[in-house]
Each structure stands twice: as C-alpha cells, then as structure tokens.
Amino acid sequence: MGKRKVYTEEEISKSLVTPREGQVFGKVDGLFGFGWLSVICQDGKRRRCRIRGKLRRKIWVKIDDIVLVEPWQYSKDQGEILFRYTKGQVMALLARKLLPNSFVEAQVPQP
C-alpha cells in the first residue's frame, strides 16, 4: 500500500469545486444506506440526497462532511451529492468566504 499524498494549498485551490447555478453547500447529518443521506443545506432545508452514480464507489461520505448538493428539479426535498470536500478544501472555501464559518461549526439539531 502506498503513502497518502499530501496536497499543497496551491493544488487544493486549483481542484476546488465551487457551486454553480442551482447548487448549494450542505452538511451531512444522517445516513440512510444504499447511497442515501440526510443533508442540511445552506438554504436551510433538509434534503434526502443520494450519492451520484459516478462517485458511488469512489468516495466515502461520513456525518458532518461538507458536500455540494444539486436539488432535483421535480422534487425540491431531494437532491444529488455532486462532490465531497476534504478538510483542506473546506478551509480554502472559508478563506475565500464562499462558505460561512457558522455553517461549518453549527451543531445540527437531531430530528
């Protein structure tokens, strides 16, 4: 098994995915299984989201991870997870003020 690569801040900022039109940041607060998660989005809504098929076996999403969510057009209470941010990428988003600090640190209320 190889060593884990350490990314510099320059590499992190180059690979940083920012939200486009209709996409929001979200924080994972629950796992349903079979690729479905409960996500509190930046717009204040709780959505039931699924991991995109392209990413399903490539990323591991855990509770309190920051993700990029695209709400479905026909069902606004559901969405699709497009990207999971690492800790370094979250720090870069905070530094660029794309993500509010209160959103990352906020404790999610349990249903």
C-alpha positions in Angstrom: 0.0 0.0 0.0 1.4 3.4 -1.0 1.7 6.5 1.1 -1.1 9.0 1.2 -0.3 12.1 -0.9 -0.1 15.4 0.9 -1.6 18.3 -1.2 -0.3 21.8 -1.1 -2.6 24.8 -0.8 -2.0 25.6 -4.4 -3.1 22.2 -5.5 -6.2 22.4 -3.3 -7.2 25.8 -4.7 -6.8 24.5 -8.3 -9.0 21.5 -7.7 -11.6 23.4 -5.7 -15.2 22.9 -7.0 -17.5 25.9 -6.4 -21.3 25.8 -6.6 -22.9 26.8 -9.9 -26.4 28.0 -10.6 -28.9 25.8 -8.6 -26.3 24.1 -6.4 -25.8 24.6 -2.7 -23.4 23.5 0.1 -24.7 21.0 2.6 -23.7 19.3 5.8 -24.4 15.6 6.2 -26.4 14.8 9.3 -27.6 11.3 8.8 -27.0 8.1 6.8 -29.9 6.0 5.4 -27.9 3.4 3.5 -27.8 2.4 -0.2 -26.2 5.7 -1.1 -28.9 7.9 0.5 -28.0 10.6 3.1 -29.8 13.3 5.1 -28.2 16.7 4.4 -28.9 20.1 5.9 -28.4 22.5 3.0 -27.1 26.1 3.2 -30.6 27.4 2.2 -32.0 26.0 5.5 -33.8 22.9 4.0 -33.2 19.3 5.0 -32.9 17.1 1.9 -32.7 13.4 1.3 -29.8 13.1 -1.1 -28.2 10.3 -3.0 -24.6 9.9 -4.0 -24.2 10.3 -7.7 -23.5 7.1 -9.5 -20.1 8.2 -10.9 -18.9 8.8 -7.3 -20.7 5.9 -5.5 -17.7 3.6 -5.1 -15.0 6.3 -5.2 -15.8 8.5 -2.2 -16.8 7.7 1.4 -19.2 10.3 2.9 -19.5 10.5 6.7 -21.6 12.5 9.1 -20.5 16.2 9.4 -18.9 16.2 5.9 -19.4 19.3 3.8 -20.8 18.3 0.3 -22.0 20.0 -2.8 -25.7 19.3 -3.4 -27.9 19.8 -6.5 -31.6 19.8 -5.6 -33.8 17.8 -8.0 -36.0 20.0 -10.3 -39.1 17.9 -9.8 -38.7 17.2 -6.0 -37.2 20.1 -4.0 -36.9 18.0 -0.8 -34.5 15.6 -2.6 -31.1 16.1 -4.3 -27.9 14.6 -5.5 -24.5 14.8 -4.0 -22.0 16.0 -6.6 -18.8 16.4 -4.5 -17.4 15.9 -1.0 -15.0 18.5 0.3 -11.9 17.5 2.3 -10.8 19.4 5.3 -8.2 21.4 3.3 -10.8 22.3 0.7 -13.3 23.4 3.4 -10.6 25.7 4.9 -10.0 27.1 1.4 -13.7 27.8 1.0 -13.8 29.5 4.3 -10.7 31.6 3.4 -12.4 32.7 0.1 -15.6 33.4 2.1 -17.7 31.1 -0.2 -18.8 29.2 2.8 -19.9 30.9 6.1 -18.0 29.9 9.2 -21.2 29.5 11.2 -22.5 26.8 8.7 -19.4 24.6 9.3 -19.4 24.9 13.0 -23.1 24.8 13.6 -24.5 21.8 15.5 -27.2 20.1 13.6 -30.4 19.5 15.6 -31.5 15.9 15.7 -35.0 15.1 14.3 
